[in-house]
């Protein structure tokens, strides 16, 4: 069974930081209605991406890994970089470990709406009362200059 996560993202074209405020979108029926509503506003407002495709495999020839080296349910930020070598020990005083970003993920991130574009679209969004916290989080993140990514964790 897959988990779907709403994730605040800081992306500067080289480093992706998945914020620790990640929200699991459940129950499934509410998630489906919420995603359908966001898709009607703009098809790229919440594009889904498979979490295991974020890090690059060791060969660098394949997008993603068979097994995700981190869990979206873990606490703390998750950092991926197009420039850095993968290393769980790449510690810079309290910085999270850094994994190498796959070229597929980099292409995906470069196609995302900017935080400003998403924030403007979210002004017209409405959500069911049970999903209001998801919409509020998206508005807060984009108002703070972060993008929003929808990740599927298998």
PyMOL commands that place a pseudoatom at each C-alpha (Angstrom):
pseudoatom trace, name=CA, resn=UNK, resi=1, chain=A, elem=C, hetatm=0, pos=[0.000, 0.000, 0.000]
pseudoatom trace, name=CA, resn=UNK, resi=2, chain=A, elem=C, hetatm=0, pos=[1.238, 3.461, -0.843]
pseudoatom trace, name=CA, resn=UNK, resi=3, chain=A, elem=C, hetatm=0, pos=[1.328, 6.530, 1.350]
pseudoatom trace, name=CA, resn=UNK, resi=4, chain=A, elem=C, hetatm=0, pos=[0.865, 9.958, -0.188]
pseudoatom trace, name=CA, resn=UNK, resi=5, chain=A, elem=C, hetatm=0, pos=[2.619, 12.932, 1.335]
pseudoatom trace, name=CA, resn=UNK, resi=6, chain=A, elem=C, hetatm=0, pos=[2.118, 16.663, 0.974]
pseudoatom trace, name=CA, resn=UNK, resi=7, chain=A, elem=C, hetatm=0, pos=[5.604, 18.101, 1.367]
pseudoatom trace, name=CA, resn=UNK, resi=8, chain=A, elem=C, hetatm=0, pos=[6.987, 21.649, 1.587]
pseudoatom trace, name=CA, resn=UNK, resi=9, chain=A, elem=C, hetatm=0, pos=[9.895, 21.980, -0.815]
pseudoatom trace, name=CA, resn=UNK, resi=10, chain=A, elem=C, hetatm=0, pos=[12.763, 24.427, -1.064]
pseudoatom trace, name=CA, resn=UNK, resi=11, chain=A, elem=C, hetatm=0, pos=[14.396, 24.055, -4.498]
pseudoatom trace, name=CA, resn=UNK, resi=12, chain=A, elem=C, hetatm=0, pos=[17.137, 26.346, -5.769]
pseudoatom trace, name=CA, resn=UNK, resi=13, chain=A, elem=C, hetatm=0, pos=[17.900, 24.467, -8.977]
pseudoatom trace, name=CA, resn=UNK, resi=14, chain=A, elem=C, hetatm=0, pos=[20.616, 22.401, -7.319]
pseudoatom trace, name=CA, resn=UNK, resi=15, chain=A, elem=C, hetatm=0, pos=[19.486, 21.396, -3.829]
pseudoatom trace, name=CA, resn=UNK, resi=16, chain=A, elem=C, hetatm=0, pos=[16.048, 20.140, -2.818]
pseudoatom trace, name=CA, resn=UNK, resi=17, chain=A, elem=C, hetatm=0, pos=[15.072, 20.333, 0.832]
pseudoatom trace, name=CA, resn=UNK, resi=18, chain=A, elem=C, hetatm=0, pos=[11.968, 18.380, 1.768]
pseudoatom trace, name=CA, resn=UNK, resi=19, chain=A, elem=C, hetatm=0, pos=[10.657, 20.137, 4.868]
pseudoatom trace, name=CA, resn=UNK, resi=20, chain=A, elem=C, hetatm=0, pos=[9.951, 18.217, 8.039]
pseudoatom trace, name=CA, resn=UNK, resi=21, chain=A, elem=C, hetatm=0, pos=[6.336, 19.457, 8.151]
pseudoatom trace, name=CA, resn=UNK, resi=22, chain=A, elem=C, hetatm=0, pos=[5.288, 16.666, 5.757]
pseudoatom trace, name=CA, resn=UNK, resi=23, chain=A, elem=C, hetatm=0, pos=[1.629, 15.646, 5.945]
pseudoatom trace, name=CA, resn=UNK, resi=24, chain=A, elem=C, hetatm=0, pos=[0.313, 12.184, 5.137]
pseudoatom trace, name=CA, resn=UNK, resi=25, chain=A, elem=C, hetatm=0, pos=[-2.820, 12.528, 3.017]
pseudoatom trace, name=CA, resn=UNK, resi=26, chain=A, elem=C, hetatm=0, pos=[-5.313, 10.086, 4.461]
pseudoatom trace, name=CA, resn=UNK, resi=27, chain=A, elem=C, hetatm=0, pos=[-7.975, 8.765, 4.381]
pseudoatom trace, name=CA, resn=UNK, resi=28, chain=A, elem=C, hetatm=0, pos=[-7.835, 7.745, 0.729]
pseudoatom trace, name=CA, resn=UNK, resi=29, chain=A, elem=C, hetatm=0, pos=[-11.295, 8.963, -0.304]
pseudoatom trace, name=CA, resn=UNK, resi=30, chain=A, elem=C, hetatm=0, pos=[-10.634, 12.436, 1.126]
pseudoatom trace, name=CA, resn=UNK, resi=31, chain=A, elem=C, hetatm=0, pos=[-7.207, 12.520, -0.534]
pseudoatom trace, name=CA, resn=UNK, resi=32, chain=A, elem=C, hetatm=0, pos=[-8.698, 11.614, -3.910]
pseudoatom trace, name=CA, resn=UNK, resi=33, chain=A, elem=C, hetatm=0, pos=[-11.317, 14.382, -3.694]
pseudoatom trace, name=CA, resn=UNK, resi=34, chain=A, elem=C, hetatm=0, pos=[-8.707, 16.906, -2.539]
pseudoatom trace, name=CA, resn=UNK, resi=35, chain=A, elem=C, hetatm=0, pos=[-6.323, 16.051, -5.387]
pseudoatom trace, name=CA, resn=UNK, resi=36, chain=A, elem=C, hetatm=0, pos=[-9.150, 16.210, -7.889]
pseudoatom trace, name=CA, resn=UNK, resi=37, chain=A, elem=C, hetatm=0, pos=[-10.047, 19.694, -6.623]
pseudoatom trace, name=CA, resn=UNK, resi=38, chain=A, elem=C, hetatm=0, pos=[-6.430, 20.872, -6.865]
pseudoatom trace, name=CA, resn=UNK, resi=39, chain=A, elem=C, hetatm=0, pos=[-6.137, 19.390, -10.369]
pseudoatom trace, name=CA, resn=UNK, resi=40, chain=A, elem=C, hetatm=0, pos=[-9.185, 21.337, -11.546]
pseudoatom trace, name=CA, resn=UNK, resi=41, chain=A, elem=C, hetatm=0, pos=[-7.522, 24.574, -10.431]
pseudoatom trace, name=CA, resn=UNK, resi=42, chain=A, elem=C, hetatm=0, pos=[-4.337, 23.788, -12.367]
pseudoatom trace, name=CA, resn=UNK, resi=43, chain=A, elem=C, hetatm=0, pos=[-2.978, 20.420, -13.565]
pseudoatom trace, name=CA, resn=UNK, resi=44, chain=A, elem=C, hetatm=0, pos=[0.521, 21.162, -12.212]
pseudoatom trace, name=CA, resn=UNK, resi=45, chain=A, elem=C, hetatm=0, pos=[-0.574, 22.556, -8.837]
pseudoatom trace, name=CA, resn=UNK, resi=46, chain=A, elem=C, hetatm=0, pos=[0.028, 19.192, -7.131]
pseudoatom trace, name=CA, resn=UNK, resi=47, chain=A, elem=C, hetatm=0, pos=[1.841, 16.858, -9.488]
pseudoatom trace, name=CA, resn=UNK, resi=48, chain=A, elem=C, hetatm=0, pos=[2.545, 13.459, -7.964]
pseudoatom trace, name=CA, resn=UNK, resi=49, chain=A, elem=C, hetatm=0, pos=[6.065, 12.034, -7.985]
pseudoatom trace, name=CA, resn=UNK, resi=50, chain=A, elem=C, hetatm=0, pos=[7.237, 8.657, -6.699]
pseudoatom trace, name=CA, resn=UNK, resi=51, chain=A, elem=C, hetatm=0, pos=[9.532, 9.166, -3.699]
pseudoatom trace, name=CA, resn=UNK, resi=52, chain=A, elem=C, hetatm=0, pos=[11.862, 6.305, -4.693]
pseudoatom trace, name=CA, resn=UNK, resi=53, chain=A, elem=C, hetatm=0, pos=[12.689, 8.212, -7.897]
pseudoatom trace, name=CA, resn=UNK, resi=54, chain=A, elem=C, hetatm=0, pos=[14.105, 11.186, -5.964]
pseudoatom trace, name=CA, resn=UNK, resi=55, chain=A, elem=C, hetatm=0, pos=[17.548, 9.762, -5.119]
pseudoatom trace, name=CA, resn=UNK, resi=56, chain=A, elem=C, hetatm=0, pos=[19.852, 8.540, -7.845]
pseudoatom trace, name=CA, resn=UNK, resi=57, chain=A, elem=C, hetatm=0, pos=[21.045, 4.943, -7.852]
pseudoatom trace, name=CA, resn=UNK, resi=58, chain=A, elem=C, hetatm=0, pos=[24.742, 4.297, -7.324]
pseudoatom trace, name=CA, resn=UNK, resi=59, chain=A, elem=C, hetatm=0, pos=[25.486, 3.893, -11.035]
pseudoatom trace, name=CA, resn=UNK, resi=60, chain=A, elem=C, hetatm=0, pos=[23.912, 7.219, -11.938]
pseudoatom trace, name=CA, resn=UNK, resi=61, chain=A, elem=C, hetatm=0, pos=[22.366, 5.567, -14.974]
pseudoatom trace, name=CA, resn=UNK, resi=62, chain=A, elem=C, hetatm=0, pos=[18.940, 4.794, -13.537]
pseudoatom trace, name=CA, resn=UNK, resi=63, chain=A, elem=C, hetatm=0, pos=[16.418, 7.164, -12.054]
pseudoatom trace, name=CA, resn=UNK, resi=64, chain=A, elem=C, hetatm=0, pos=[15.631, 6.292, -8.505]
pseudoatom trace, name=CA, resn=UNK, resi=65, chain=A, elem=C, hetatm=0, pos=[16.462, 3.447, -6.223]
pseudoatom trace, name=CA, resn=UNK, resi=66, chain=A, elem=C, hetatm=0, pos=[14.767, 0.161, -5.472]
pseudoatom trace, name=CA, resn=UNK, resi=67, chain=A, elem=C, hetatm=0, pos=[14.706, 0.980, -1.786]
pseudoatom trace, name=CA, resn=UNK, resi=68, chain=A, elem=C, hetatm=0, pos=[14.276, 4.523, -0.511]
pseudoatom trace, name=CA, resn=UNK, resi=69, chain=A, elem=C, hetatm=0, pos=[17.236, 5.426, 1.761]
pseudoatom trace, name=CA, resn=UNK, resi=70, chain=A, elem=C, hetatm=0, pos=[14.991, 7.572, 3.966]
pseudoatom trace, name=CA, resn=UNK, resi=71, chain=A, elem=C, hetatm=0, pos=[11.393, 7.472, 5.147]
pseudoatom trace, name=CA, resn=UNK, resi=72, chain=A, elem=C, hetatm=0, pos=[9.039, 10.379, 4.660]
pseudoatom trace, name=CA, resn=UNK, resi=73, chain=A, elem=C, hetatm=0, pos=[7.572, 9.583, 8.087]
pseudoatom trace, name=CA, resn=UNK, resi=74, chain=A, elem=C, hetatm=0, pos=[10.941, 10.273, 9.754]
pseudoatom trace, name=CA, resn=UNK, resi=75, chain=A, elem=C, hetatm=0, pos=[11.404, 13.547, 11.545]
pseudoatom trace, name=CA, resn=UNK, resi=76, chain=A, elem=C, hetatm=0, pos=[13.619, 16.291, 10.187]
pseudoatom trace, name=CA, resn=UNK, resi=77, chain=A, elem=C, hetatm=0, pos=[14.341, 17.704, 6.769]
pseudoatom trace, name=CA, resn=UNK, resi=78, chain=A, elem=C, hetatm=0, pos=[15.459, 15.542, 3.861]
pseudoatom trace, name=CA, resn=UNK, resi=79, chain=A, elem=C, hetatm=0, pos=[18.128, 16.989, 1.543]
pseudoatom trace, name=CA, resn=UNK, resi=80, chain=A, elem=C, hetatm=0, pos=[18.928, 15.939, -2.023]
pseudoatom trace, name=CA, resn=UNK, resi=81, chain=A, elem=C, hetatm=0, pos=[21.475, 17.632, -4.247]
pseudoatom trace, name=CA, resn=UNK, resi=82, chain=A, elem=C, hetatm=0, pos=[22.222, 17.521, -7.957]
pseudoatom trace, name=CA, resn=UNK, resi=83, chain=A, elem=C, hetatm=0, pos=[25.837, 18.436, -7.215]
pseudoatom trace, name=CA, resn=UNK, resi=84, chain=A, elem=C, hetatm=0, pos=[26.713, 16.531, -4.064]
pseudoatom trace, name=CA, resn=UNK, resi=85, chain=A, elem=C, hetatm=0, pos=[27.919, 12.990, -3.782]
pseudoatom trace, name=CA, resn=UNK, resi=86, chain=A, elem=C, hetatm=0, pos=[25.542, 10.827, -1.776]
pseudoatom trace, name=CA, resn=UNK, resi=87, chain=A, elem=C, hetatm=0, pos=[26.548, 10.508, 1.818]
pseudoatom trace, name=CA, resn=UNK, resi=88, chain=A, elem=C, hetatm=0, pos=[24.705, 9.821, 4.991]
pseudoatom trace, name=CA, resn=UNK, resi=89, chain=A, elem=C, hetatm=0, pos=[27.690, 11.255, 6.819]
pseudoatom trace, name=CA, resn=UNK, resi=90, chain=A, elem=C, hetatm=0, pos=[27.912, 14.515, 4.870]
pseudoatom trace, name=CA, resn=UNK, resi=91, chain=A, elem=C, hetatm=0, pos=[27.208, 16.348, 8.074]
pseudoatom trace, name=CA, resn=UNK, resi=92, chain=A, elem=C, hetatm=0, pos=[27.552, 20.074, 8.254]
pseudoatom trace, name=CA, resn=UNK, resi=93, chain=A, elem=C, hetatm=0, pos=[26.693, 21.071, 11.810]
pseudoatom trace, name=CA, resn=UNK, resi=94, chain=A, elem=C, hetatm=0, pos=[23.133, 19.873, 12.266]
pseudoatom trace, name=CA, resn=UNK, resi=95, chain=A, elem=C, hetatm=0, pos=[22.435, 19.667, 8.519]
pseudoatom trace, name=CA, resn=UNK, resi=96, chain=A, elem=C, hetatm=0, pos=[20.504, 16.603, 7.392]
pseudoatom trace, name=CA, resn=UNK, resi=97, chain=A, elem=C, hetatm=0, pos=[22.289, 13.897, 5.366]
pseudoatom trace, name=CA, resn=UNK, resi=98, chain=A, elem=C, hetatm=0, pos=[22.439, 14.604, 1.639]
pseudoatom trace, name=CA, resn=UNK, resi=99, chain=A, elem=C, hetatm=0, pos=[21.529, 12.170, -1.119]
pseudoatom trace, name=CA, resn=UNK, resi=100, chain=A, elem=C, hetatm=0, pos=[22.298, 12.595, -4.787]
pseudoatom trace, name=CA, resn=UNK, resi=101, chain=A, elem=C, hetatm=0, pos=[19.238, 13.854, -6.687]
pseudoatom trace, name=CA, resn=UNK, resi=102, chain=A, elem=C, hetatm=0, pos=[18.302, 11.771, -9.739]
pseudoatom trace, name=CA, resn=UNK, resi=103, chain=A, elem=C, hetatm=0, pos=[18.179, 13.428, -13.134]
pseudoatom trace, name=CA, resn=UNK, resi=104, chain=A, elem=C, hetatm=0, pos=[14.484, 12.449, -13.417]
pseudoatom trace, name=CA, resn=UNK, resi=105, chain=A, elem=C, hetatm=0, pos=[13.706, 14.201, -10.141]
pseudoatom trace, name=CA, resn=UNK, resi=106, chain=A, elem=C, hetatm=0, pos=[15.686, 17.249, -11.219]
pseudoatom trace, name=CA, resn=UNK, resi=107, chain=A, elem=C, hetatm=0, pos=[13.655, 17.482, -14.438]
pseudoatom trace, name=CA, resn=UNK, resi=108, chain=A, elem=C, hetatm=0, pos=[10.429, 17.104, -12.448]
pseudoatom trace, name=CA, resn=UNK, resi=109, chain=A, elem=C, hetatm=0, pos=[11.403, 19.819, -9.968]
pseudoatom trace, name=CA, resn=UNK, resi=110, chain=A, elem=C, hetatm=0, pos=[12.314, 22.200, -12.778]
pseudoatom trace, name=CA, resn=UNK, resi=111, chain=A, elem=C, hetatm=0, pos=[8.774, 21.840, -14.190]
pseudoatom trace, name=CA, resn=UNK, resi=112, chain=A, elem=C, hetatm=0, pos=[6.981, 22.637, -10.941]
pseudoatom trace, name=CA, resn=UNK, resi=113, chain=A, elem=C, hetatm=0, pos=[5.044, 25.819, -10.432]
pseudoatom trace, name=CA, resn=UNK, resi=114, chain=A, elem=C, hetatm=0, pos=[6.926, 28.444, -8.472]
pseudoatom trace, name=CA, resn=UNK, resi=115, chain=A, elem=C, hetatm=0, pos=[5.785, 29.219, -4.941]
pseudoatom trace, name=CA, resn=UNK, resi=116, chain=A, elem=C, hetatm=0, pos=[4.394, 32.534, -6.176]
pseudoatom trace, name=CA, resn=UNK, resi=117, chain=A, elem=C, hetatm=0, pos=[2.409, 30.883, -8.993]
pseudoatom trace, name=CA, resn=UNK, resi=118, chain=A, elem=C, hetatm=0, pos=[1.019, 28.238, -6.640]
pseudoatom trace, name=CA, resn=UNK, resi=119, chain=A, elem=C, hetatm=0, pos=[0.146, 30.832, -3.983]
pseudoatom trace, name=CA, resn=UNK, resi=120, chain=A, elem=C, hetatm=0, pos=[-1.872, 32.814, -6.519]
pseudoatom trace, name=CA, resn=UNK, resi=121, chain=A, elem=C, hetatm=0, pos=[-3.777, 29.683, -7.585]
pseudoatom trace, name=CA, resn=UNK, resi=122, chain=A, elem=C, hetatm=0, pos=[-4.395, 28.614, -3.987]
pseudoatom trace, name=CA, resn=UNK, resi=123, chain=A, elem=C, hetatm=0, pos=[-6.257, 31.875, -3.305]
pseudoatom trace, name=CA, resn=UNK, resi=124, chain=A, elem=C, hetatm=0, pos=[-9.147, 30.474, -5.360]
pseudoatom trace, name=CA, resn=UNK, resi=125, chain=A, elem=C, hetatm=0, pos=[-9.023, 27.002, -3.814]
pseudoatom trace, name=CA, resn=UNK, resi=126, chain=A, elem=C, hetatm=0, pos=[-11.584, 25.594, -1.452]
pseudoatom trace, name=CA, resn=UNK, resi=127, chain=A, elem=C, hetatm=0, pos=[-11.437, 22.335, 0.451]
pseudoatom trace, name=CA, resn=UNK, resi=128, chain=A, elem=C, hetatm=0, pos=[-13.782, 20.150, 2.404]
pseudoatom trace, name=CA, resn=UNK, resi=129, chain=A, elem=C, hetatm=0, pos=[-13.625, 20.882, 6.139]
pseudoatom trace, name=CA, resn=UNK, resi=130, chain=A, elem=C, hetatm=0, pos=[-11.692, 17.639, 6.768]
pseudoatom trace, name=CA, resn=UNK, resi=131, chain=A, elem=C, hetatm=0, pos=[-9.056, 18.657, 4.181]
pseudoatom trace, name=CA, resn=UNK, resi=132, chain=A, elem=C, hetatm=0, pos=[-8.837, 22.322, 5.165]
pseudoatom trace, name=CA, resn=UNK, resi=133, chain=A, elem=C, hetatm=0, pos=[-5.606, 21.716, 7.117]
pseudoatom trace, name=CA, resn=UNK, resi=134, chain=A, elem=C, hetatm=0, pos=[-3.937, 20.446, 3.922]
pseudoatom trace, name=CA, resn=UNK, resi=135, chain=A, elem=C, hetatm=0, pos=[-4.980, 23.544, 2.005]
pseudoatom trace, name=CA, resn=UNK, resi=136, chain=A, elem=C, hetatm=0, pos=[-3.910, 25.784, 4.895]
pseudoatom trace, name=CA, resn=UNK, resi=137, chain=A, elem=C, hetatm=0, pos=[-0.484, 24.106, 4.960]
pseudoatom trace, name=CA, resn=UNK, resi=138, chain=A, elem=C, hetatm=0, pos=[-0.073, 24.616, 1.218]
pseudoatom trace, name=CA, resn=UNK, resi=139, chain=A, elem=C, hetatm=0, pos=[-0.975, 28.284, 1.561]
pseudoatom trace, name=CA, resn=UNK, resi=140, chain=A, elem=C, hetatm=0, pos=[1.426, 28.750, 4.470]
pseudoatom trace, name=CA, resn=UNK, resi=141, chain=A, elem=C, hetatm=0, pos=[4.296, 27.024, 2.661]
pseudoatom trace, name=CA, resn=UNK, resi=142, chain=A, elem=C, hetatm=0, pos=[3.842, 28.946, -0.594]
pseudoatom trace, name=CA, resn=UNK, resi=143, chain=A, elem=C, hetatm=0, pos=[3.423, 32.238, 1.263]
pseudoatom trace, name=CA, resn=UNK, resi=144, chain=A, elem=C, hetatm=0, pos=[6.800, 31.491, 2.862]
pseudoatom trace, name=CA, resn=UNK, resi=145, chain=A, elem=C, hetatm=0, pos=[8.398, 31.005, -0.555]
pseudoatom trace, name=CA, resn=UNK, resi=146, chain=A, elem=C, hetatm=0, pos=[8.381, 27.200, -0.608]
pseudoatom trace, name=CA, resn=UNK, resi=147, chain=A, elem=C, hetatm=0, pos=[6.874, 25.022, -3.278]
pseudoatom trace, name=CA, resn=UNK, resi=148, chain=A, elem=C, hetatm=0, pos=[4.605, 22.065, -2.560]
pseudoatom trace, name=CA, resn=UNK, resi=149, chain=A, elem=C, hetatm=0, pos=[5.269, 18.561, -3.810]
pseudoatom trace, name=CA, resn=UNK, resi=150, chain=A, elem=C, hetatm=0, pos=[3.063, 15.473, -3.646]
pseudoatom trace, name=CA, resn=UNK, resi=151, chain=A, elem=C, hetatm=0, pos=[5.116, 12.328, -3.062]
pseudoatom trace, name=CA, resn=UNK, resi=152, chain=A, elem=C, hetatm=0, pos=[3.998, 8.725, -3.261]
pseudoatom trace, name=CA, resn=UNK, resi=153, chain=A, elem=C, hetatm=0, pos=[5.908, 6.383, -0.966]
pseudoatom trace, name=CA, resn=UNK, resi=154, chain=A, elem=C, hetatm=0, pos=[5.537, 2.692, -1.816]
for i in range(1, 154): cmd.bond("trace and resi %d" % i, "trace and resi %d" % (i + 1))
show_as sticks, trace
zoom trace
